[in-house]
Amino acid sequence: FYTVVMEFSRSGNCFYTVVIELSRSGKDSDMLV
């Protein structure tokens, strides 16, 4: 899953970058839902 997020972040989508930061905090499940 993280691999896909990294690819999208490279595409210039700042949103996915935020998701990565939130996922590090353990709140990724809340954002995905």
mmCIF file of the N, C-alpha and C atoms, coordinates in Angstrom:
data_MODEL
# 
_entry.id   MODEL 
# 
loop_
_atom_site.group_PDB 
_atom_site.id 
_atom_site.type_symbol 
_atom_site.label_atom_id 
_atom_site.label_alt_id 
_atom_site.label_comp_id 
_atom_site.label_asym_id 
_atom_site.label_entity_id 
_atom_site.label_seq_id 
_atom_site.pdbx_PDB_ins_code 
_atom_site.Cartn_x 
_atom_site.Cartn_y 
_atom_site.Cartn_z 
_atom_site.occupancy 
_atom_site.B_iso_or_equiv 
_atom_site.pdbx_formal_charge 
_atom_site.auth_seq_id 
_atom_site.auth_comp_id 
_atom_site.auth_asym_id 
_atom_site.auth_atom_id 
_atom_site.pdbx_PDB_model_num 
ATOM 1  N N  . PHE A 1 1  ? 0.840   -1.202 0.000  1.00 0.00 ? 1  PHE A N  1 
ATOM 2  C CA . PHE A 1 1  ? 0.000   0.000  0.000  1.00 0.00 ? 1  PHE A CA 1 
ATOM 3  C C  . PHE A 1 1  ? 0.881   1.260  0.000  1.00 0.00 ? 1  PHE A C  1 
ATOM 4  N N  . TYR A 1 2  ? 1.889   1.252  0.847  1.00 0.00 ? 2  TYR A N  1 
ATOM 5  C CA . TYR A 1 2  ? 2.772   2.422  0.944  1.00 0.00 ? 2  TYR A CA 1 
ATOM 6  C C  . TYR A 1 2  ? 3.488   2.680  -0.376 1.00 0.00 ? 2  TYR A C  1 
ATOM 7  N N  . THR A 1 3  ? 3.768   1.616  -1.100 1.00 0.00 ? 3  THR A N  1 
ATOM 8  C CA . THR A 1 3  ? 4.444   1.776  -2.397 1.00 0.00 ? 3  THR A CA 1 
ATOM 9  C C  . THR A 1 3  ? 3.566   2.570  -3.352 1.00 0.00 ? 3  THR A C  1 
ATOM 10 N N  . VAL A 1 4  ? 2.285   2.292  -3.354 1.00 0.00 ? 4  VAL A N  1 
ATOM 11 C CA . VAL A 1 4  ? 1.347   3.011  -4.225 1.00 0.00 ? 4  VAL A CA 1 
ATOM 12 C C  . VAL A 1 4  ? 1.263   4.472  -3.808 1.00 0.00 ? 4  VAL A C  1 
ATOM 13 N N  . VAL A 1 5  ? 1.235   4.711  -2.510 1.00 0.00 ? 5  VAL A N  1 
ATOM 14 C CA . VAL A 1 5  ? 1.152   6.082  -1.995 1.00 0.00 ? 5  VAL A CA 1 
ATOM 15 C C  . VAL A 1 5  ? 2.377   6.877  -2.403 1.00 0.00 ? 5  VAL A C  1 
ATOM 16 N N  . MET A 1 6  ? 3.542   6.245  -2.333 1.00 0.00 ? 6  MET A N  1 
ATOM 17 C CA . MET A 1 6  ? 4.780   6.923  -2.698 1.00 0.00 ? 6  MET A CA 1 
ATOM 18 C C  . MET A 1 6  ? 4.773   7.292  -4.170 1.00 0.00 ? 6  MET A C  1 
ATOM 19 N N  . GLU A 1 7  ? 4.219   6.414  -5.011 1.00 0.00 ? 7  GLU A N  1 
ATOM 20 C CA . GLU A 1 7  ? 4.168   6.687  -6.451 1.00 0.00 ? 7  GLU A CA 1 
ATOM 21 C C  . GLU A 1 7  ? 3.249   7.873  -6.732 1.00 0.00 ? 7  GLU A C  1 
ATOM 22 N N  . PHE A 1 8  ? 2.123   7.934  -6.032 1.00 0.00 ? 8  PHE A N  1 
ATOM 23 C CA . PHE A 1 8  ? 1.195   9.044  -6.222 1.00 0.00 ? 8  PHE A CA 1 
ATOM 24 C C  . PHE A 1 8  ? 1.807   10.345 -5.736 1.00 0.00 ? 8  PHE A C  1 
ATOM 25 N N  . SER A 1 9  ? 2.554   10.280 -4.634 1.00 0.00 ? 9  SER A N  1 
ATOM 26 C CA . SER A 1 9  ? 3.182   11.490 -4.097 1.00 0.00 ? 9  SER A CA 1 
ATOM 27 C C  . SER A 1 9  ? 4.218   12.018 -5.081 1.00 0.00 ? 9  SER A C  1 
ATOM 28 N N  . ARG A 1 10 ? 4.840   11.117 -5.822 1.00 0.00 ? 10 ARG A N  1 
ATOM 29 C CA . ARG A 1 10 ? 5.817   11.537 -6.828 1.00 0.00 ? 10 ARG A CA 1 
ATOM 30 C C  . ARG A 1 10 ? 5.124   12.190 -8.011 1.00 0.00 ? 10 ARG A C  1 
ATOM 31 N N  . SER A 1 11 ? 3.847   11.896 -8.172 1.00 0.00 ? 11 SER A N  1 
ATOM 32 C CA . SER A 1 11 ? 3.086   12.466 -9.286 1.00 0.00 ? 11 SER A CA 1 
ATOM 33 C C  . SER A 1 11 ? 2.741   13.927 -9.014 1.00 0.00 ? 11 SER A C  1 
ATOM 34 N N  . GLY A 1 12 ? 3.009   14.375 -7.794 1.00 0.00 ? 12 GLY A N  1 
ATOM 35 C CA . GLY A 1 12 ? 2.754   15.775 -7.459 1.00 0.00 ? 12 GLY A CA 1 
ATOM 36 C C  . GLY A 1 12 ? 1.484   15.955 -6.656 1.00 0.00 ? 12 GLY A C  1 
ATOM 37 N N  . ASN A 1 13 ? 0.958   14.872 -6.109 1.00 0.00 ? 13 ASN A N  1 
ATOM 38 C CA . ASN A 1 13 ? -0.254  14.977 -5.301 1.00 0.00 ? 13 ASN A CA 1 
ATOM 39 C C  . ASN A 1 13 ? 0.126   15.192 -3.839 1.00 0.00 ? 13 ASN A C  1 
ATOM 40 N N  . CYS A 1 14 ? -0.028  16.425 -3.382 1.00 0.00 ? 14 CYS A N  1 
ATOM 41 C CA . CYS A 1 14 ? 0.348   16.762 -2.011 1.00 0.00 ? 14 CYS A CA 1 
ATOM 42 C C  . CYS A 1 14 ? -0.533  16.025 -1.007 1.00 0.00 ? 14 CYS A C  1 
ATOM 43 N N  . PHE A 1 15 ? -1.752  15.658 -1.440 1.00 0.00 ? 15 PHE A N  1 
ATOM 44 C CA . PHE A 1 15 ? -2.682  14.983 -0.535 1.00 0.00 ? 15 PHE A CA 1 
ATOM 45 C C  . PHE A 1 15 ? -2.093  13.675 -0.025 1.00 0.00 ? 15 PHE A C  1 
ATOM 46 N N  . TYR A 1 16 ? -1.481  12.917 -0.939 1.00 0.00 ? 16 TYR A N  1 
ATOM 47 C CA . TYR A 1 16 ? -0.903  11.636 -0.550 1.00 0.00 ? 16 TYR A CA 1 
ATOM 48 C C  . TYR A 1 16 ? 0.262   11.840 0.400  1.00 0.00 ? 16 TYR A C  1 
ATOM 49 N N  . THR A 1 17 ? 0.964   12.961 0.252  1.00 0.00 ? 17 THR A N  1 
ATOM 50 C CA . THR A 1 17 ? 2.071   13.262 1.159  1.00 0.00 ? 17 THR A CA 1 
ATOM 51 C C  . THR A 1 17 ? 1.537   13.446 2.570  1.00 0.00 ? 17 THR A C  1 
ATOM 52 N N  . VAL A 1 18 ? 0.378   14.099 2.675  1.00 0.00 ? 18 VAL A N  1 
ATOM 53 C CA . VAL A 1 18 ? -0.250  14.305 3.984  1.00 0.00 ? 18 VAL A CA 1 
ATOM 54 C C  . VAL A 1 18 ? -0.691  12.965 4.565  1.00 0.00 ? 18 VAL A C  1 
ATOM 55 N N  . VAL A 1 19 ? -1.221  12.106 3.695  1.00 0.00 ? 19 VAL A N  1 
ATOM 56 C CA . VAL A 1 19 ? -1.677  10.785 4.137  1.00 0.00 ? 19 VAL A CA 1 
ATOM 57 C C  . VAL A 1 19 ? -0.515  9.996  4.720  1.00 0.00 ? 19 VAL A C  1 
ATOM 58 N N  . ILE A 1 20 ? 0.655   10.114 4.082  1.00 0.00 ? 20 ILE A N  1 
ATOM 59 C CA . ILE A 1 20 ? 1.837   9.404  4.567  1.00 0.00 ? 20 ILE A CA 1 
ATOM 60 C C  . ILE A 1 20 ? 2.201   9.892  5.964  1.00 0.00 ? 20 ILE A C  1 
ATOM 61 N N  . GLU A 1 21 ? 2.108   11.198 6.180  1.00 0.00 ? 21 GLU A N  1 
ATOM 62 C CA . GLU A 1 21 ? 2.437   11.755 7.488  1.00 0.00 ? 21 GLU A CA 1 
ATOM 63 C C  . GLU A 1 21 ? 1.429   11.294 8.528  1.00 0.00 ? 21 GLU A C  1 
ATOM 64 N N  . LEU A 1 22 ? 0.145   11.266 8.126  1.00 0.00 ? 22 LEU A N  1 
ATOM 65 C CA . LEU A 1 22 ? -0.903  10.834 9.042  1.00 0.00 ? 22 LEU A CA 1 
ATOM 66 C C  . LEU A 1 22 ? -0.778  9.343  9.326  1.00 0.00 ? 22 LEU A C  1 
ATOM 67 N N  . SER A 1 23 ? -0.370  8.585  8.310  1.00 0.00 ? 23 SER A N  1 
ATOM 68 C CA . SER A 1 23 ? -0.225  7.143  8.476  1.00 0.00 ? 23 SER A CA 1 
ATOM 69 C C  . SER A 1 23 ? 0.884   6.843  9.474  1.00 0.00 ? 23 SER A C  1 
ATOM 70 N N  . ARG A 1 24 ? 1.884   7.712  9.516  1.00 0.00 ? 24 ARG A N  1 
ATOM 71 C CA . ARG A 1 24 ? 2.974   7.530  10.479 1.00 0.00 ? 24 ARG A CA 1 
ATOM 72 C C  . ARG A 1 24 ? 2.457   7.745  11.894 1.00 0.00 ? 24 ARG A C  1 
ATOM 73 N N  . SER A 1 25 ? 1.409   8.582  12.001 1.00 0.00 ? 25 SER A N  1 
ATOM 74 C CA . SER A 1 25 ? 0.823   8.859  13.307 1.00 0.00 ? 25 SER A CA 1 
ATOM 75 C C  . SER A 1 25 ? -0.166  7.768  13.692 1.00 0.00 ? 25 SER A C  1 
ATOM 76 N N  . GLY A 1 26 ? -0.488  6.892  12.724 1.00 0.00 ? 26 GLY A N  1 
ATOM 77 C CA . GLY A 1 26 ? -1.399  5.784  12.991 1.00 0.00 ? 26 GLY A CA 1 
ATOM 78 C C  . GLY A 1 26 ? -2.843  6.168  12.754 1.00 0.00 ? 26 GLY A C  1 
ATOM 79 N N  . LYS A 1 27 ? -3.067  7.277  12.014 1.00 0.00 ? 27 LYS A N  1 
ATOM 80 C CA . LYS A 1 27 ? -4.433  7.718  11.764 1.00 0.00 ? 27 LYS A CA 1 
ATOM 81 C C  . LYS A 1 27 ? -4.807  7.500  10.306 1.00 0.00 ? 27 LYS A C  1 
ATOM 82 N N  . ASP A 1 28 ? -4.034  6.656  9.609  1.00 0.00 ? 28 ASP A N  1 
ATOM 83 C CA . ASP A 1 28 ? -4.280  6.424  8.190  1.00 0.00 ? 28 ASP A CA 1 
ATOM 84 C C  . ASP A 1 28 ? -5.638  5.771  7.962  1.00 0.00 ? 28 ASP A C  1 
ATOM 85 N N  . SER A 1 29 ? -6.063  4.892  8.875  1.00 0.00 ? 29 SER A N  1 
ATOM 86 C CA . SER A 1 29 ? -7.331  4.195  8.689  1.00 0.00 ? 29 SER A CA 1 
ATOM 87 C C  . SER A 1 29 ? -8.495  5.178  8.725  1.00 0.00 ? 29 SER A C  1 
ATOM 88 N N  . ASP A 1 30 ? -8.379  6.241  9.529  1.00 0.00 ? 30 ASP A N  1 
ATOM 89 C CA . ASP A 1 30 ? -9.450  7.228  9.609  1.00 0.00 ? 30 ASP A CA 1 
ATOM 90 C C  . ASP A 1 30 ? -9.550  8.016  8.314  1.00 0.00 ? 30 ASP A C  1 
ATOM 91 N N  . MET A 1 31 ? -8.398  8.326  7.713  1.00 0.00 ? 31 MET A N  1 
ATOM 92 C CA . MET A 1 31 ? -8.394  9.102  6.481  1.00 0.00 ? 31 MET A CA 1 
ATOM 93 C C  . MET A 1 31 ? -8.899  8.268  5.307  1.00 0.00 ? 31 MET A C  1 
ATOM 94 N N  . LEU A 1 32 ? -8.543  6.976  5.293  1.00 0.00 ? 32 LEU A N  1 
ATOM 95 C CA . LEU A 1 32 ? -8.949  6.116  4.185  1.00 0.00 ? 32 LEU A CA 1 
ATOM 96 C C  . LEU A 1 32 ? -10.457 5.891  4.203  1.00 0.00 ? 32 LEU A C  1 
ATOM 97 N N  . VAL A 1 33 ? -11.024 5.838  5.400  1.00 0.00 ? 33 VAL A N  1 
ATOM 98 C CA . VAL A 1 33 ? -12.462 5.617  5.522  1.00 0.00 ? 33 VAL A CA 1 
ATOM 99 C C  . VAL A 1 33 ? -13.159 6.965  5.403  1.00 0.00 ? 33 VAL A C  1 
# 
